[in-house]
Amino acid sequence: MSLLRKIVAALLAVVIVGGGGYALYDQVFRKRTLTGPVVAIGPTAGRTALPVPEVKFTDATAAAGIAFTHFSGAAGSKLLPETMGSGVVVLDFDNDRRPDLLFVNSCPWPGRPVPDKAPCLALYRNTGDGTFTDVTVAAGLNVTMYGVGACVGDFDNDGFPDLFVTCVGGHRMFRNVGGKRFEDVTAKAGVAGPGVWPGGESSEAFLKHAPPIPFGTSATFVDYDGDGKLDLFVCHYCTWSPAIDLSIKSTLTGVGRTYQQPTSLEGNQCSLYRNKGGGTFEDVSESAGVRVTEAEGTDANSKKRSVGKSLGVILFDADGDGWPDLLVANDTVRNFLFHNVPDGKGGRRFEEKGMQSNVAYALASPRGAMGIDVGEHKPGQQAVLIANFANEPNTFLVLINKQRLLFADQAGATGLEGPSKGPLKFGTFFFDYDLDGRLDILTANGHIDPDITKLQANQTYKQAAQLFWNTGEVFEPVTPAASGPDLFKPIVGRGSAYLDFDGDGDLDVVLTENNGPPLLLRNDQKTGHHWVRLTLEGDGVNSNRSAIGAEVTVEAGGRTYKRSVTGARGYLSQSEMTVTVGLGKTDVIDKVTVRWPGKNAASQMWTKLKCDTVYRLKQEAADAVIDAPTKAAR
């Protein structure tokens, strides 16, 4: 061990152990302000609150038949993965034109008792009357694993969305068989990742297990090389094992052991799997440029360390060249921007340009980045939203120069900085909840340690979500007076997604809770605003069938709206891929243009579409097909 590493290790030992040490450690190494007031959830301080529309969200979880409860596996040892929670995925697995829900679950650690009903994935089929039916067993997904996140995409272009689940201890790939069941094709696909789940060990042996165990988080399908087949990008968190976790002391007087901080652990690497066809993938992480390392010292022979501690990823064509780029949110280290470029051999690869593009840091230092999304926050202006740790504001990176790939953090100018600072943010996304044509923001919040109040009196374990209404200039915090108390129920929030589960055209919300039940929140807006919903379907040859990576332009009433079809959004989760565009008072759609993904794909235009209608747009099809009824019984 180098002298520098010995000094750092000794300093960590001194800082972490003892009364108040944890707080000092958090200040020094995470650069998080723990002193002074924390801005309360509510109107922006320093200015008069702006009026927001009255749009109520109603808790429909029980009425809709959602009975899932997440199981974290926590059994007293306080292992880091127990804090991560799980994701939720929106998918139409049976192609009945109604969005279904897939909840990811974890499981007991090896050697620990298994509940009467072993935790497993949970698939809920949308019945079309405002309720869901649990079809997990019939669909073959009653599989126990330490699941964390998930994503969906039609990797074999057969017309049915397939499922990938990130795990602690080896990932899983499930192929959708005709919309009726899923089969585990992990081994054939070759996407399990390095290492396996250490099954069969006693609890004592497991806690002494030293070799690193794969620690997956978010993932997304993406056709990075434009061949019409979906590839797979997978985020990994820290280099972790129980023995590594427990070897680093993290205690607080009066509390005992606390959950480990990521700054104490080595970084990890993202993975990229290229779809070879025939249900198989190859790991091209190294050759495609998604492995990021830094040298320990200045010597040419210095050891190189993995940089990433990746929690969120979003697909985004940042420079508008038709090739998908990837932005990765990293916890306590710099964020990544993987720019899609030619590889000089007729293919494609990525160049990591986070530093050059100004997405790596906010205010020249890393934050605890969790969830991430991208959207058009003003006409023609894209922005990246990053949800950060407690006492850190959201990062709001506006793309100010597309050609130079240059971003600027405008969280302060857009009103997000103060109100978003207090809570610990995880899941996040842009969505137009009042259908006025402007993308709003939601974050799911919750702390990592049940004892956090003993450490910081101004923090709580369960926290309320935050909703910000886009005024056109700033984001105004929404209070329960405007949107009802159900959305703001304190939970240990983690994943989040949006969908129109009841078929009325507006976007509903689902939030997951670590070691608890989710919240399904029905949007009961009565603004009278118009909308159009577009489900895209690639031809499966030039473009992937899921149309992931497509860009949609809607022209209506003298305004232009740009949206995209993407995979993962936020934290560990994926929202519906149907594009919803709020039109406000406009009731005429002039034109819809789709730029299909893929190196051989082109743009396609439709006219004479009706508002308040769901359409299915098929690549190269002459007509837009009305896809579903506009209303469903509640």
VMD Tcl script that draws the C-alpha trace (Angstrom):
set ca {
  {0.00 0.00 0.00}
  {1.37 3.43 -0.94}
  {2.12 5.99 1.77}
  {-0.72 8.18 0.50}
  {-3.22 5.33 0.73}
  {-2.04 4.51 4.27}
  {-2.53 8.11 5.33}
  {-6.01 8.20 3.78}
  {-6.96 4.89 5.40}
  {-5.78 6.09 8.78}
  {-7.65 9.35 8.40}
  {-10.81 7.46 7.46}
  {-10.51 5.29 10.56}
  {-10.14 8.35 12.78}
  {-12.91 10.29 11.11}
  {-15.52 7.56 10.90}
  {-15.30 6.07 14.40}
  {-16.71 7.78 17.45}
  {-19.41 10.21 18.41}
  {-20.11 12.70 15.65}
  {-17.44 11.15 13.46}
  {-19.89 10.05 10.85}
  {-21.07 13.60 10.35}
  {-17.49 14.87 10.03}
  {-16.73 12.11 7.55}
  {-19.75 13.10 5.52}
  {-18.62 16.73 5.44}
  {-15.00 16.08 4.54}
  {-15.29 13.29 2.03}
  {-18.71 13.75 0.49}
  {-18.46 17.56 0.52}
  {-22.00 17.82 1.83}
  {-23.04 20.71 4.03}
  {-24.50 19.37 7.26}
  {-24.63 22.65 9.17}
  {-27.09 25.48 8.78}
  {-30.73 25.37 7.79}
  {-32.07 22.97 5.20}
  {-34.57 24.52 2.82}
  {-37.98 23.07 3.53}
  {-40.09 21.45 0.87}
  {-42.37 24.18 -0.36}
  {-42.35 27.55 -2.12}
  {-39.05 29.04 -3.19}
  {-37.47 31.18 -0.48}
  {-36.78 34.81 -1.33}
  {-39.62 35.39 -3.77}
  {-43.38 35.22 -3.88}
  {-44.74 31.81 -4.82}
  {-46.28 31.67 -8.27}
  {-49.78 30.20 -8.73}
  {-49.79 26.63 -10.01}
  {-52.65 24.68 -11.60}
  {-54.86 22.58 -9.38}
  {-54.14 19.01 -10.45}
  {-54.94 16.34 -7.88}
  {-53.09 13.03 -7.64}
  {-55.07 10.26 -5.94}
  {-53.58 7.17 -4.31}
  {-55.01 4.34 -6.42}
  {-52.64 1.58 -5.22}
  {-55.14 -0.55 -3.33}
  {-58.08 0.16 -5.62}
  {-55.98 -0.85 -8.62}
  {-55.06 -4.17 -6.99}
  {-51.33 -3.51 -6.49}
  {-50.28 -5.59 -3.48}
  {-46.51 -5.73 -3.97}
  {-44.07 -5.02 -1.11}
  {-40.36 -4.64 -1.67}
  {-38.01 -6.78 0.46}
  {-34.52 -5.31 1.04}
  {-32.97 -8.29 2.83}
  {-31.89 -6.11 5.77}
  {-31.02 -8.32 8.71}
  {-28.94 -6.13 11.02}
  {-25.52 -6.13 9.36}
  {-26.30 -2.94 7.41}
  {-24.89 -3.92 4.04}
  {-24.87 -1.18 1.42}
  {-27.18 -2.83 -1.18}
  {-29.99 -2.83 1.39}
  {-30.25 0.95 1.00}
  {-30.67 0.99 -2.77}
  {-34.29 0.01 -3.11}
  {-35.64 -1.20 -6.41}
  {-36.96 -0.03 -9.73}
  {-40.26 -0.19 -11.55}
  {-40.75 -0.70 -15.27}
  {-43.73 0.19 -17.45}
  {-44.22 -2.21 -20.36}
  {-46.99 -3.53 -22.55}
  {-45.85 -7.13 -22.32}
  {-48.91 -8.64 -24.05}
  {-49.39 -5.94 -26.72}
  {-52.97 -5.19 -25.71}
  {-52.27 -1.43 -25.90}
  {-52.43 -1.00 -22.12}
  {-49.35 -0.31 -19.94}
  {-48.48 -3.02 -17.43}
  {-46.19 -2.76 -14.39}
  {-43.11 -4.79 -13.38}
  {-41.73 -4.33 -9.88}
  {-38.18 -5.46 -9.08}
  {-37.56 -7.25 -5.79}
  {-34.56 -8.30 -3.73}
  {-34.22 -11.33 -1.44}
  {-32.67 -12.55 1.82}
  {-28.89 -12.75 2.00}
  {-27.44 -16.29 1.89}
  {-28.03 -18.17 5.09}
  {-30.83 -15.90 6.25}
  {-34.42 -17.13 6.73}
  {-36.67 -16.95 3.69}
  {-40.19 -15.51 4.23}
  {-43.18 -17.82 3.79}
  {-43.58 -16.37 0.32}
  {-40.14 -16.00 -1.24}
  {-39.60 -12.49 -2.63}
  {-39.63 -12.35 -6.42}
  {-40.34 -10.07 -9.35}
  {-43.95 -8.93 -9.64}
  {-45.73 -8.44 -12.98}
  {-49.13 -6.73 -12.95}
  {-51.27 -6.86 -16.10}
  {-53.46 -3.86 -16.83}
  {-57.04 -5.08 -17.19}
  {-58.26 -1.86 -18.83}
  {-60.77 -0.88 -16.17}
  {-58.37 0.93 -13.85}
  {-57.17 -2.23 -12.13}
  {-54.29 -4.66 -12.45}
  {-54.01 -8.44 -12.09}
  {-50.93 -10.16 -10.69}
  {-49.74 -12.49 -13.48}
  {-46.22 -13.11 -12.14}
  {-46.54 -16.88 -11.86}
  {-48.32 -17.35 -15.19}
  {-45.68 -15.21 -16.89}
  {-42.83 -17.26 -15.40}
  {-41.35 -14.37 -13.45}
  {-41.76 -15.77 -9.94}
  {-37.97 -15.85 -9.77}
  {-36.03 -14.97 -6.62}
  {-32.89 -12.84 -7.02}
  {-31.32 -9.80 -5.41}
  {-32.82 -7.52 -8.03}
  {-32.09 -3.81 -8.13}
  {-33.14 -2.18 -11.42}
  {-34.62 -3.16 -14.77}
  {-35.22 -2.04 -18.33}
  {-37.24 -3.28 -21.30}
  {-36.77 -3.37 -25.06}
  {-37.48 -5.75 -27.92}
  {-33.95 -7.08 -28.39}
  {-34.99 -9.81 -30.88}
  {-37.40 -7.58 -32.86}
  {-40.27 -10.05 -32.64}
  {-42.78 -7.41 -31.57}
  {-42.81 -8.17 -27.84}
  {-40.75 -6.27 -25.22}
  {-38.09 -8.27 -23.41}
  {-36.85 -7.69 -19.86}
  {-33.41 -7.19 -18.32}
  {-32.93 -7.08 -14.54}
  {-29.81 -5.75 -12.83}
  {-28.83 -7.59 -9.68}
  {-26.36 -7.94 -6.89}
  {-24.71 -11.19 -7.89}
  {-25.34 -11.66 -11.61}
  {-27.92 -10.03 -13.90}
  {-30.89 -11.69 -15.62}
  {-32.29 -11.48 -19.15}
  {-35.84 -12.64 -19.86}
  {-37.17 -13.07 -23.39}
  {-40.85 -12.36 -23.96}
  {-42.47 -15.38 -25.60}
  {-45.47 -14.20 -27.58}
  {-46.75 -11.89 -24.87}
  {-47.73 -14.83 -22.69}
  {-44.66 -15.72 -20.64}
  {-40.98 -14.92 -20.15}
  {-38.08 -17.34 -20.40}
  {-34.69 -16.86 -18.76}
  {-32.14 -16.52 -21.56}
  {-29.30 -15.07 -19.47}
  {-26.80 -17.83 -20.21}
  {-27.41 -17.79 -23.96}
  {-27.39 -13.99 -24.11}
  {-24.15 -13.76 -22.14}
  {-25.15 -10.69 -20.14}
  {-24.93 -11.93 -16.53}
  {-21.81 -9.85 -15.90}
  {-18.68 -10.87 -14.00}
  {-19.14 -13.08 -10.94}
  {-22.15 -14.87 -9.52}
  {-24.46 -14.90 -6.51}
  {-22.64 -16.66 -3.63}
  {-25.48 -19.09 -2.97}
  {-25.30 -22.00 -0.58}
  {-23.20 -20.20 1.99}
  {-24.09 -19.90 5.64}
  {-24.80 -16.43 6.93}
  {-21.44 -16.35 8.71}
  {-19.59 -17.46 5.58}
  {-21.43 -14.96 3.42}
  {-20.48 -12.05 5.67}
  {-16.84 -13.11 5.27}
  {-17.14 -13.41 1.49}
  {-14.32 -11.23 0.13}
  {-14.28 -11.54 -3.70}
  {-16.24 -8.68 -5.31}
  {-19.85 -9.44 -6.21}
  {-21.47 -7.72 -9.23}
  {-23.50 -4.72 -8.08}
  {-25.77 -3.59 -10.91}
  {-28.00 -0.53 -10.78}
  {-29.66 1.09 -13.80}
  {-29.55 -0.23 -17.35}
  {-30.91 0.75 -20.74}
  {-31.35 -0.78 -24.15}
  {-29.77 1.34 -26.89}
  {-28.88 0.73 -30.54}
  {-25.51 2.44 -30.33}
  {-24.20 1.14 -33.67}
  {-27.39 1.75 -35.66}
  {-27.79 -1.79 -37.00}
  {-31.46 -2.04 -36.02}
  {-30.79 -4.34 -33.05}
  {-30.92 -3.19 -29.44}
  {-27.67 -3.36 -27.51}
  {-27.50 -3.18 -23.71}
  {-25.76 -0.68 -21.42}
  {-25.45 -1.62 -17.72}
  {-24.43 0.61 -14.80}
  {-22.53 -0.79 -11.84}
  {-22.10 0.85 -8.45}
  {-19.11 0.26 -6.18}
  {-16.71 -2.66 -6.06}
  {-18.48 -4.49 -3.26}
  {-18.61 -7.63 -1.19}
  {-19.83 -8.25 2.37}
  {-16.29 -8.57 3.67}
  {-15.21 -5.33 2.00}
  {-18.27 -3.56 3.37}
  {-17.82 -4.81 6.93}
  {-14.06 -4.23 6.95}
  {-14.59 -0.47 6.80}
  {-15.74 0.86 10.14}
  {-18.75 3.13 9.97}
  {-20.25 3.71 13.40}
  {-21.99 6.41 15.37}
  {-22.17 6.68 19.14}
  {-25.65 5.86 20.33}
  {-26.59 4.32 17.00}
  {-23.98 1.67 16.29}
  {-23.10 0.64 12.77}
  {-24.34 2.89 9.99}
  {-24.65 2.12 6.32}
  {-21.43 2.42 4.35}
  {-20.60 5.51 2.31}
  {-19.65 5.01 -1.37}
  {-16.57 7.20 -0.88}
  {-15.08 4.40 1.21}
  {-15.34 1.90 -1.63}
  {-13.51 1.45 -4.91}
  {-15.25 2.48 -8.10}
  {-16.61 0.16 -10.76}
  {-17.18 -0.01 -14.51}
  {-20.16 0.29 -16.79}
  {-20.70 -2.49 -19.33}
  {-21.85 -2.40 -22.94}
  {-23.13 -5.53 -24.67}
  {-23.46 -5.51 -28.45}
  {-26.41 -7.42 -29.89}
  {-25.01 -9.98 -32.33}
  {-28.45 -11.31 -33.31}
  {-29.78 -14.77 -32.65}
  {-30.32 -13.93 -28.98}
  {-26.62 -13.47 -28.17}
  {-24.57 -10.47 -27.07}
  {-20.85 -9.72 -26.82}
  {-19.14 -7.57 -24.20}
  {-17.61 -4.63 -26.08}
  {-17.10 -2.39 -23.04}
  {-13.38 -1.96 -23.62}
  {-13.35 -1.53 -27.38}
  {-16.45 0.70 -27.34}
  {-14.91 3.11 -24.84}
  {-17.20 2.86 -21.82}
  {-14.52 1.76 -19.36}
  {-13.25 4.80 -17.44}
  {-10.10 4.66 -15.31}
  {-7.74 7.11 -13.62}
  {-4.14 6.61 -12.51}
  {-3.42 6.65 -8.77}
  {-0.32 8.77 -9.28}
  {1.75 10.54 -11.91}
  {4.11 7.66 -12.60}
  {3.63 5.94 -15.95}
  {3.30 2.62 -14.15}
  {0.80 3.86 -11.59}
  {-2.13 1.58 -10.91}
  {-5.33 2.57 -12.69}
  {-8.54 2.70 -10.71}
  {-12.11 2.35 -11.93}
  {-13.83 5.72 -11.70}
  {-17.54 5.08 -11.95}
  {-20.07 4.68 -9.16}
  {-22.96 4.70 -11.55}
  {-26.61 4.85 -10.49}
  {-28.54 6.36 -13.40}
  {-28.30 6.46 -17.20}
  {-30.25 8.26 -19.91}
  {-30.09 7.95 -23.70}
  {-29.83 11.35 -25.39}
  {-28.72 12.49 -28.83}
  {-26.91 15.50 -27.41}
  {-25.42 16.89 -30.62}
  {-28.36 16.00 -32.88}
  {-26.30 13.91 -35.29}
  {-28.71 10.96 -35.23}
  {-26.51 8.78 -33.02}
  {-27.48 8.08 -29.39}
  {-25.20 9.38 -26.66}
  {-25.37 8.28 -23.02}
  {-25.25 10.35 -19.84}
  {-24.41 8.55 -16.60}
  {-25.08 9.87 -13.07}
  {-22.31 8.87 -10.64}
  {-22.48 9.00 -6.86}
  {-19.70 11.17 -5.29}
  {-17.52 11.03 -8.42}
  {-17.72 12.84 -11.74}
  {-20.62 12.16 -14.10}
  {-19.99 10.72 -17.57}
  {-21.07 11.82 -21.03}
  {-20.42 9.05 -23.56}
  {-20.39 10.71 -26.97}
  {-21.17 8.37 -29.88}
  {-18.46 8.70 -32.57}
  {-17.11 6.65 -35.54}
  {-14.58 4.00 -34.53}
  {-12.52 4.39 -37.72}
  {-13.40 0.87 -38.82}
  {-16.88 1.46 -40.14}
  {-18.51 1.03 -36.72}
  {-19.26 3.18 -33.69}
  {-17.75 3.71 -30.25}
  {-18.00 6.19 -27.39}
  {-15.70 8.93 -26.17}
  {-16.14 10.01 -22.56}
  {-16.47 13.83 -22.61}
  {-17.97 14.69 -19.25}
  {-15.22 17.10 -18.29}
  {-15.08 18.88 -21.64}
  {-18.87 19.19 -21.77}
  {-19.25 20.49 -18.21}
  {-21.50 17.64 -17.06}
  {-18.89 16.01 -14.80}
  {-19.30 18.33 -11.83}
  {-21.61 20.93 -10.38}
  {-19.71 23.89 -8.90}
  {-16.40 22.08 -9.57}
  {-17.08 19.19 -7.17}
  {-18.87 15.85 -7.40}
  {-22.29 15.33 -5.90}
  {-24.20 12.27 -4.85}
  {-25.95 11.81 -8.18}
  {-28.77 9.24 -8.22}
  {-31.44 9.53 -10.93}
  {-31.14 11.28 -14.29}
  {-33.43 12.38 -17.12}
  {-33.39 14.72 -20.10}
  {-36.12 16.82 -21.66}
  {-37.07 19.99 -23.54}
  {-37.59 22.41 -20.66}
  {-38.11 25.35 -23.04}
  {-38.97 25.32 -26.75}
  {-35.87 24.13 -28.58}
  {-33.77 23.91 -25.40}
  {-32.79 20.56 -23.89}
  {-31.73 20.06 -20.28}
  {-30.38 17.21 -18.18}
  {-31.86 16.79 -14.70}
  {-29.82 14.98 -12.03}
  {-31.29 14.12 -8.63}
  {-28.67 14.44 -5.90}
  {-28.07 13.47 -2.27}
  {-29.56 15.23 0.76}
  {-28.40 18.82 1.32}
  {-27.40 19.02 -2.34}
  {-29.67 20.67 -4.92}
  {-30.72 19.02 -8.13}
  {-28.30 19.62 -10.99}
  {-29.96 21.18 -14.05}
  {-27.62 21.10 -17.04}
  {-28.88 23.13 -19.98}
  {-27.39 22.36 -23.39}
  {-26.13 25.79 -24.43}
  {-24.01 24.77 -27.42}
  {-24.98 21.65 -29.35}
  {-21.98 21.70 -31.69}
  {-19.47 21.94 -28.84}
  {-21.52 19.66 -26.56}
  {-21.40 22.31 -23.86}
  {-23.75 22.40 -20.87}
  {-24.27 24.92 -18.06}
  {-25.87 24.28 -14.66}
  {-28.88 26.58 -14.37}
  {-30.51 25.10 -11.25}
  {-30.42 28.52 -9.61}
  {-31.77 30.45 -12.58}
  {-34.65 28.00 -13.05}
  {-35.72 28.05 -9.39}
  {-34.69 24.48 -8.56}
  {-31.63 25.08 -6.43}
  {-33.15 26.18 -3.13}
  {-36.31 24.05 -2.92}
  {-34.57 20.85 -4.07}
  {-31.62 21.09 -1.70}
  {-33.01 19.45 1.43}
  {-34.35 15.99 0.54}
  {-32.37 12.94 -0.59}
  {-33.50 12.54 -4.20}
  {-33.51 9.24 -6.09}
  {-36.02 8.68 -8.88}
  {-36.70 11.62 -11.17}
  {-38.22 12.44 -14.53}
  {-39.60 15.16 -16.78}
  {-43.32 14.86 -17.62}
  {-46.17 17.20 -18.51}
  {-48.61 16.48 -15.71}
  {-51.06 19.29 -16.57}
  {-50.80 18.87 -20.39}
  {-49.96 22.52 -21.01}
  {-47.10 21.58 -23.34}
  {-44.29 22.29 -20.87}
  {-42.34 19.50 -19.17}
  {-42.57 19.50 -15.37}
  {-40.36 17.64 -12.86}
  {-40.95 15.01 -10.18}
  {-38.48 13.44 -7.74}
  {-38.97 10.47 -5.40}
  {-37.20 11.08 -2.09}
  {-36.10 9.11 0.97}
  {-32.99 8.69 3.09}
  {-30.69 5.68 3.30}
  {-30.45 5.09 7.05}
  {-33.45 4.61 9.38}
  {-31.43 6.35 12.12}
  {-30.68 9.49 10.13}
  {-32.69 11.72 12.48}
  {-30.25 10.86 15.28}
  {-27.45 12.15 13.08}
  {-29.21 15.12 11.48}
  {-32.27 16.53 13.16}
  {-33.35 18.23 9.93}
  {-33.53 14.94 8.01}
  {-36.02 12.08 8.13}
  {-35.92 8.54 6.77}
  {-39.27 8.81 4.99}
  {-39.62 11.89 2.82}
  {-42.24 13.43 0.58}
  {-41.88 13.51 -3.18}
  {-41.33 16.85 -4.87}
  {-43.29 18.15 -7.87}
  {-42.21 21.23 -9.82}
  {-44.49 22.98 -12.31}
  {-42.82 24.50 -15.35}
  {-43.99 28.12 -15.65}
  {-42.10 28.59 -18.90}
  {-39.31 30.42 -17.10}
  {-38.83 28.73 -13.71}
  {-39.93 25.57 -11.94}
  {-42.39 26.35 -9.18}
  {-42.68 23.93 -6.21}
  {-46.14 22.37 -5.99}
  {-47.74 21.95 -2.56}
  {-50.44 19.58 -1.28}
  {-52.90 22.46 -1.54}
  {-52.62 22.26 -5.32}
  {-52.08 18.53 -5.91}
  {-53.51 16.85 -2.82}
  {-51.78 15.04 0.06}
  {-51.44 11.58 -1.55}
  {-48.52 12.49 -3.81}
  {-46.66 13.94 -0.84}
  {-47.06 11.01 1.52}
  {-43.62 10.47 3.15}
  {-42.03 7.24 1.95}
  {-38.52 5.84 1.59}
  {-38.72 6.76 -2.08}
  {-36.48 5.17 -4.69}
  {-37.66 4.34 -8.23}
  {-40.26 6.30 -10.17}
  {-42.05 6.11 -13.50}
  {-44.98 7.63 -15.35}
  {-47.73 6.01 -17.42}
  {-51.34 6.50 -18.43}
  {-52.73 3.41 -16.72}
  {-56.39 4.45 -16.87}
  {-56.42 5.53 -20.52}
  {-57.66 9.09 -20.03}
  {-54.71 10.77 -21.76}
  {-52.91 12.29 -18.76}
  {-49.86 10.87 -17.00}
  {-50.14 8.94 -13.77}
  {-47.20 8.20 -11.46}
  {-45.78 5.17 -9.69}
  {-43.19 5.45 -6.91}
  {-41.34 2.58 -5.26}
  {-40.39 2.41 -1.60}
  {-37.34 0.68 -0.18}
  {-38.52 -2.27 1.92}
  {-42.12 -1.13 1.51}
  {-45.11 -0.93 -0.85}
  {-45.24 1.28 -3.95}
  {-47.54 4.20 -4.57}
  {-49.68 4.30 -7.72}
  {-50.99 7.84 -8.09}
  {-53.81 8.59 -10.52}
  {-53.70 11.96 -12.22}
  {-57.14 13.53 -11.86}
  {-56.45 16.78 -13.74}
  {-59.43 18.68 -15.08}
  {-57.65 21.46 -16.93}
  {-59.41 20.84 -20.22}
  {-56.07 20.77 -21.99}
  {-55.70 18.73 -25.16}
  {-53.08 16.09 -25.87}
  {-51.86 13.44 -28.28}
  {-50.20 10.13 -27.43}
  {-47.89 8.42 -29.92}
  {-46.68 4.82 -29.70}
  {-43.88 4.23 -32.19}
  {-43.00 0.92 -33.83}
  {-39.79 0.48 -35.80}
  {-39.64 -1.92 -38.74}
  {-37.27 -4.30 -36.92}
  {-34.71 -4.08 -39.73}
  {-33.54 -0.50 -40.15}
  {-34.76 0.50 -36.71}
  {-35.32 -1.50 -33.55}
  {-38.94 -2.55 -33.08}
  {-39.22 -0.61 -29.80}
  {-38.13 2.59 -31.63}
  {-35.76 3.41 -28.75}
  {-33.76 6.41 -29.88}
  {-36.47 7.87 -32.14}
  {-37.08 11.61 -32.00}
  {-40.60 13.02 -32.35}
  {-41.50 16.56 -33.43}
  {-45.10 17.73 -33.05}
  {-46.20 21.01 -34.63}
  {-49.48 22.40 -33.35}
  {-50.97 25.86 -32.87}
  {-47.77 27.64 -33.86}
  {-45.68 25.72 -31.32}
  {-43.16 22.95 -31.85}
  {-42.63 20.18 -29.33}
  {-39.68 17.78 -29.39}
  {-39.78 14.50 -27.51}
  {-37.85 11.25 -27.73}
  {-38.39 7.54 -27.19}
  {-35.86 6.39 -24.64}
  {-35.18 3.39 -22.45}
  {-34.38 3.84 -18.77}
  {-35.33 7.07 -17.03}
  {-34.50 8.29 -13.56}
  {-33.28 5.71 -11.06}
  {-33.41 1.93 -11.64}
  {-36.63 2.40 -13.62}
  {-38.25 2.90 -17.00}
  {-41.38 4.88 -17.82}
  {-43.73 4.07 -20.67}
  {-42.26 4.49 -24.15}
  {-45.45 6.00 -25.53}
  {-44.82 9.71 -26.10}
  {-47.39 12.07 -24.56}
  {-47.48 15.67 -25.78}
  {-49.68 18.15 -23.96}
  {-51.20 20.71 -26.32}
  {-52.81 23.13 -23.88}
  {-55.78 24.88 -25.50}
  {-54.67 23.90 -29.02}
  {-57.04 21.40 -30.62}
  {-55.43 21.07 -34.07}
  {-52.24 19.13 -34.85}
  {-50.53 20.38 -37.99}
  {-47.78 17.80 -38.39}
  {-45.93 14.98 -36.63}
  {-42.44 14.08 -37.77}
  {-40.50 11.04 -36.56}
  {-36.78 10.65 -37.04}
  {-36.35 6.91 -36.73}
  {-33.23 5.50 -35.07}
  {-30.60 3.51 -36.95}
  {-27.92 4.27 -39.54}
  {-30.25 3.42 -42.45}
  {-33.38 5.05 -41.06}
  {-34.90 8.31 -42.24}
  {-37.59 10.75 -41.15}
  {-41.28 10.23 -41.72}
  {-44.20 12.66 -41.52}
  {-47.91 12.39 -40.67}
  {-50.60 15.04 -40.98}
  {-54.29 15.37 -40.11}
  {-53.94 13.73 -36.71}
  {-56.64 14.43 -34.15}
  {-55.98 15.66 -30.65}
  {-57.06 13.69 -27.57}
  {-56.22 10.46 -29.42}
  {-53.69 7.66 -29.08}
  {-51.91 6.74 -32.31}
  {-49.60 3.93 -33.31}
  {-47.01 5.19 -35.81}
  {-45.35 2.39 -37.76}
  {-42.17 2.93 -39.68}
  {-42.91 3.36 -43.40}
  {-46.63 2.82 -42.87}
  {-48.72 5.27 -44.89}
  {-51.25 6.02 -42.19}
  {-51.26 6.65 -38.46}
  {-53.44 4.04 -36.78}
  {-55.67 4.95 -33.85}
  {-54.19 2.78 -31.16}
  {-56.59 2.70 -28.25}
  {-59.79 4.24 -26.89}
  {-59.22 7.61 -25.30}
  {-61.05 6.74 -22.10}
  {-61.40 3.78 -19.79}
  {-63.72 3.18 -16.87}
  {-62.32 3.93 -13.44}
}
mol new
graphics top color blue
foreach p $ca { graphics top sphere $p radius 0.5 }
foreach p [lrange $ca 0 end-1] q [lrange $ca 1 end] { graphics top cylinder $p $q radius 0.2 }
display resetview
